[in-house]
Amino acid sequence: MALQTPTLKINTPVESIPVGRGFYQLEEDELYVPVEYPGNKARFFSYLDSETVSIQLDREGRLIFVQVSLPRRRWKARSGFVAPEAAEPADIRFLDFRDSFKKPAIFCDKKRQNVMIQFLKEPATHNYRIAGNVIVQISEENRLVALWVFDLTDDIAGQEIAAWRKSIHKPEDSPVSA
C-alpha cells in the first residue's frame, strides 16, 4: 500500500542551507531538481516515488534530487499562483525509505516558471526553505504537504545543470606562493 505522503523530521540547520534549482529538460519533458551540499558530495541511498514524481535521498534522509516526469504542458496553471511568503531555513530529513506515495497534483504559474507539487490537500502549518529555490510545506503531523520550486531554467542535454553543478563545486582559489 502506498504512503499518503512522506513523513519528515525538522531540525534547526547547523550548516549553511544547500543550493537547489529546477531544470526543465526540454528534450525529455521532465523537471529535474538537484539539491547540492557544497563541500559535501551527497550520494544516492534511497528513494520515494509515485507515477510522476521521484524523490531521491542520501543515507541520512536528506533530499538530493527530485524528478517530475509529467510534461510541463500538463501541469495545472493557476491564476493568482502565490508562493509561501515566508519560509525559515531548516534541516529536513525524510523518514520513509524505498516506498511509493500517491500521485501528487502539480500546479504552476501562468509562465510555468514556478511549480508546486502538492502531496496533501490539507493546509500547511509550516514553510521551510530546504535549499536555494526549494521550499517545503508541512502539516502539523510533520507530513509533506507540498514542495515548491522557483525560477525554473530551461535546459537542453543537461548543459545548464552541468554548468550549475560545476559552479557550486569549483575549488576555492588557492593563494599562489611566491
C-alpha positions as MATLAB code, in Angstrom:
seq = 'MALQTPTLKINTPVESIPVGRGFYQLEEDELYVPVEYPGNKARFFSYLDSETVSIQLDREGRLIFVQVSLPRRRWKARSGFVAPEAAEPADIRFLDFRDSFKKPAIFCDKKRQNVMIQFLKEPATHNYRIAGNVIVQISEENRLVALWVFDLTDDIAGQEIAAWRKSIHKPEDSPVSA';
ca = [
       0.000    0.000    0.000;
       1.356    3.430   -0.962;
       2.106    6.135    1.563;
      -0.307    9.017    1.520;
       2.643   11.384    1.865;
       6.201   11.200    3.269;
       6.900   11.921    6.940;
       9.596   14.473    7.760;
      11.870   15.306   10.674;
      12.588   19.020   11.050;
      15.734   20.352   12.720;
      17.391   23.735   13.041;
      20.143   23.890   10.419;
      23.700   23.648   11.756;
      25.317   24.176    8.357;
      24.554   26.545    5.540;
      21.411   25.832    3.520;
      22.143   23.656    0.463;
      21.599   25.032   -3.014;
      18.813   23.709   -5.183;
      17.396   24.663   -8.539;
      14.854   23.401  -11.050;
      15.983   22.497  -14.571;
      13.355   21.647  -17.153;
      14.843   19.165  -19.638;
      13.255   20.226  -22.922;
      14.120   17.095  -24.895;
      12.808   14.774  -22.171;
       9.855   16.911  -20.983;
      10.906   16.351  -17.373;
      11.776   18.585  -14.442;
      14.980   17.835  -12.545;
      15.595   19.458   -9.170;
      19.086   18.731   -7.850;
      19.957   19.745   -4.296;
      23.669   20.167   -3.731;
      25.575   20.373   -0.463;
      28.693   22.465   -1.124;
      31.769   20.819    0.320;
      29.843   17.571    0.873;
      29.034   15.375   -2.114;
      25.810   13.593   -1.122;
      25.348   10.113   -2.577;
      22.123    8.366   -3.533;
      20.908    5.879   -0.948;
      17.135    5.564   -1.245;
      14.013    6.857   -2.944;
      10.328    7.623   -2.570;
       8.260    7.728   -5.725;
       4.916    7.871   -7.444;
       3.738    7.525  -11.009;
       5.010   11.027  -11.885;
       7.405   12.154   -9.108;
      10.571   10.556   -7.771;
      12.356   11.819   -4.652;
      15.952   10.674   -4.138;
      17.587   10.722   -0.725;
      21.032   10.256    0.763;
      21.887    7.911    3.645;
      20.784   10.495    6.233;
      17.387   11.079    4.595;
      18.340   14.419    3.047;
      16.753   15.375   -0.247;
      19.272   15.225   -3.098;
      17.122   15.095   -6.241;
      13.517   15.370   -7.410;
      12.361   14.234  -10.837;
       8.946   15.165  -12.222;
       8.130   13.070  -15.280;
       4.866   14.844  -16.087;
       5.403   17.251  -19.035;
       5.138   20.930  -18.168;
       2.229   21.397  -20.591;
       0.188   19.056  -18.341;
       0.860   20.985  -15.136;
      -2.228   22.822  -13.935;
      -1.635   26.557  -14.414;
      -3.315   28.688  -11.753;
      -4.019   32.373  -11.912;
      -3.033   34.074   -8.696;
      -0.411   31.392   -8.049;
       1.125   32.580   -4.792;
       4.212   31.085   -3.213;
       4.662   30.918    0.547;
       5.564   34.387    1.788;
       7.972   33.364    4.499;
       9.990   30.221    4.916;
      12.507   29.711    7.655;
      15.625   27.648    6.950;
      15.529   24.064    8.169;
      17.396   20.794    8.020;
      14.701   18.413    6.747;
      15.106   14.634    6.831;
      12.738   12.178    5.157;
      11.868    9.295    7.494;
      10.344    6.976    4.887;
      12.586    4.970    2.547;
      12.084    2.795   -0.527;
       8.342    3.286   -0.710;
       5.774    4.770   -3.026;
       3.274    7.543   -2.397;
       0.054    8.615   -4.044;
       0.355   10.610   -7.265;
       0.658   14.299   -6.303;
      -1.067   17.196   -8.079;
       1.262   19.547   -9.924;
       0.445   23.248  -10.213;
       2.339   26.147  -11.754;
       2.097   29.834  -12.554;
       0.920   31.015  -15.988;
       4.529   31.289  -17.273;
       5.328   27.789  -15.965;
       8.451   29.054  -14.197;
       7.378   28.201  -10.650;
       5.890   24.875   -9.656;
       4.167   23.368   -6.630;
       3.995   19.604   -6.162;
       1.034   19.046   -3.827;
       1.120   15.830   -1.808;
      -1.783   16.603    0.557;
      -4.825   18.833    0.142;
      -4.843   19.871    3.789;
      -3.438   23.268    4.787;
       0.222   23.540    5.634;
       1.185   24.720    9.105;
       4.868   25.491    8.396;
       7.003   26.593    5.451;
      10.692   25.683    5.364;
      13.415   26.607    2.898;
      15.453   23.459    2.427;
      17.575   24.674   -0.490;
      18.117   27.797   -2.589;
      14.961   27.752   -4.742;
      13.162   24.945   -2.897;
      10.569   25.273   -0.129;
       8.607   22.517    1.587;
       5.301   22.945    3.359;
       4.411   20.532    6.122;
       1.346   19.612    8.140;
       1.001   19.678   11.890;
       1.888   15.956   11.928;
       5.174   16.617   10.032;
       3.791   15.233    6.774;
       4.878   16.666    3.427;
       2.048   18.873    2.103;
       3.832   20.499   -0.851;
       7.217   21.047   -2.436;
       7.751   24.363   -4.258;
      10.475   25.038   -6.833;
      11.053   28.562   -8.135;
      12.650   30.174  -11.167;
      12.983   27.101  -13.396;
      15.714   27.053  -16.044;
      15.115   25.505  -19.463;
      17.875   23.022  -20.284;
      18.943   21.008  -23.314;
      21.145   17.911  -22.975;
      21.896   18.722  -19.348;
      24.210   21.622  -20.254;
      22.705   24.114  -17.797;
      22.550   21.645  -14.914;
      26.182   20.596  -15.528;
      27.391   24.215  -15.571;
      25.408   24.939  -12.401;
      26.898   21.957  -10.564;
      30.403   22.862  -11.723;
      29.974   26.412  -10.390;
      28.900   25.084   -6.996;
      31.713   22.578   -6.583;
      34.577   24.591   -8.056;
      37.595   24.619   -5.778;
      38.338   27.810   -3.909;
      41.027   29.946   -5.478;
      44.171   28.957   -3.672;
      46.837   31.546   -2.978;
      49.868   31.340   -5.228;
      53.124   31.024   -3.354;
      55.977   33.288   -4.396;
];
